[in-house]
Every structure is written in C-alpha cells, then in structure tokens.
Amino acid sequence: MNLFFPEITWHGRAALHQIFFGVEPEKKFPRPELRLAPNESLEIPLAARFDDIKILVKMSESGFAIENVSKLEVEFHAALFDDETLFETGETFRRNPDPNDPQKWIRIKEK
C-alpha cells in the first residue's frame, strides 16, 4: 500500500511512504502471510508508523510540520492471490511457467 502526501515534496514529487503486508512474490523480505477472504476487510492502523511518517514529512523540502499535513492519498499497489496470479498497479499477471526465463511474471491480457 502506498501513502502519498501531495503537500509534501521530495525532489519535486509527492512524498511516498510504503506499507507492506503479507507474502511478497519475490520473497526478498520475509513477512507473515496475510489472507483475506472475498468481501473481508482489514483495518490498517498508522499509529505504529507515525514516527517514520513524521521523519518523512520533517525531512522534506516542503517545510511542513506533521501537524499541518491535511491531505493523504492511499493507493493499493499489489496483491498476490492463492492461484499464483498477481494484481499490481492495475494489471494482472501470472507466473512464468519456464523457471529459466528471467521474466518471472507474464501480463494477462484482457479479452
């Protein structure tokens, strides 16, 4: 999940804080699995991440204090499903069946 702070800029772009949950398809960073059933929801508390977000805001070129931030955009980034398909940035992918191919994910084209 991506948290964008449109009022806060880093090198001319909106500041971004990423939050990761569950299994990562490439398993670079081990995390406990997160499973949601269809129509199930999940609350994501930000209090535990407040210090990281506060530092992000404080270190930006915008000169904002965390107390003055009034906008936050939340973007769902990616989900890996039990059927080994991946939804990422608006597109669906499947694992490449050839383990020798460096391209591990193949985009599933809409019909």
Legacy VTK file of the C-alpha trace (Angstrom):
# vtk DataFile Version 3.0
C-alpha trace
ASCII
DATASET POLYDATA
POINTS 111 float
0.000 0.000 0.000
1.343 3.422 -0.915
0.642 6.541 1.121
1.143 9.716 -0.917
1.401 13.106 0.749
0.638 15.574 -2.086
1.554 18.624 0.029
4.971 17.185 0.900
7.597 17.127 -1.841
10.857 15.291 -2.314
12.806 16.365 -5.395
9.656 17.866 -6.885
7.482 14.774 -6.382
4.853 13.933 -3.761
6.338 12.171 -0.737
5.612 8.457 -0.529
5.525 6.029 2.389
5.028 2.346 1.572
3.435 -0.233 3.850
3.961 -3.910 3.106
1.708 -6.765 4.239
1.762 -10.484 3.671
3.766 -12.510 1.186
5.991 -10.776 -1.332
6.061 -12.616 -4.697
9.870 -12.486 -4.968
10.360 -13.240 -1.247
13.027 -10.549 -0.797
11.693 -9.603 2.633
10.059 -12.362 4.702
6.737 -11.383 6.262
3.901 -13.337 7.822
1.151 -14.283 5.401
-1.936 -12.121 5.233
-5.039 -13.787 3.891
-8.346 -12.084 3.227
-11.499 -13.884 2.161
-13.714 -12.297 -0.518
-15.543 -9.245 0.883
-13.408 -9.311 4.026
-11.852 -6.039 5.171
-8.783 -5.103 7.141
-8.021 -2.119 9.368
-4.534 -0.725 8.945
-3.502 1.330 11.976
-0.990 4.052 11.178
-0.071 4.898 14.785
2.825 2.406 14.757
4.190 4.115 11.640
3.779 7.669 12.933
7.471 8.183 13.720
8.531 7.110 10.195
5.894 9.349 8.608
6.870 12.263 10.859
10.511 11.921 9.753
9.442 11.752 6.089
7.485 15.000 6.480
10.173 16.751 8.530
12.985 15.878 6.101
11.067 17.019 3.000
11.738 20.168 1.029
8.179 21.431 1.699
8.867 22.734 5.193
5.693 21.208 6.655
5.222 20.087 10.226
3.328 16.804 10.586
0.536 18.682 12.390
-0.091 20.796 9.254
-0.482 17.918 6.797
-4.083 17.880 5.625
-4.029 15.511 2.620
-3.203 11.849 2.250
-3.809 9.672 -0.813
-3.928 5.909 -0.322
-3.083 3.670 -3.276
-3.498 -0.068 -3.333
-0.353 -1.295 -5.069
-0.286 -5.091 -5.354
-1.815 -8.384 -4.229
-0.649 -11.951 -4.735
-3.530 -14.430 -4.891
-3.615 -18.102 -3.905
-3.927 -19.118 -7.573
-0.453 -17.605 -8.180
-1.784 -14.592 -10.048
-0.556 -11.131 -9.147
-2.506 -7.878 -9.344
-0.114 -4.954 -9.461
-0.635 -1.318 -10.450
-3.890 -2.044 -12.241
-2.799 -5.116 -14.209
-2.962 -8.867 -13.636
-0.002 -11.219 -14.102
0.664 -14.950 -13.878
3.902 -16.694 -13.012
6.022 -17.666 -15.994
5.993 -21.495 -16.212
9.609 -21.505 -17.515
11.919 -21.276 -14.449
14.865 -20.387 -16.723
13.193 -17.258 -18.033
14.317 -14.154 -16.111
10.879 -12.591 -16.664
9.004 -14.273 -13.827
5.621 -12.636 -14.429
3.571 -12.525 -17.624
0.826 -9.953 -18.032
-2.623 -11.470 -18.540
-4.207 -9.632 -21.445
-7.874 -8.699 -21.283
-10.056 -10.426 -23.887
LINES 1 112
111 0 1 2 3 4 5 6 7 8 9 10 11 12 13 14 15 16 17 18 19 20 21 22 23 24 25 26 27 28 29 30 31 32 33 34 35 36 37 38 39 40 41 42 43 44 45 46 47 48 49 50 51 52 53 54 55 56 57 58 59 60 61 62 63 64 65 66 67 68 69 70 71 72 73 74 75 76 77 78 79 80 81 82 83 84 85 86 87 88 89 90 91 92 93 94 95 96 97 98 99 100 101 102 103 104 105 106 107 108 109 110
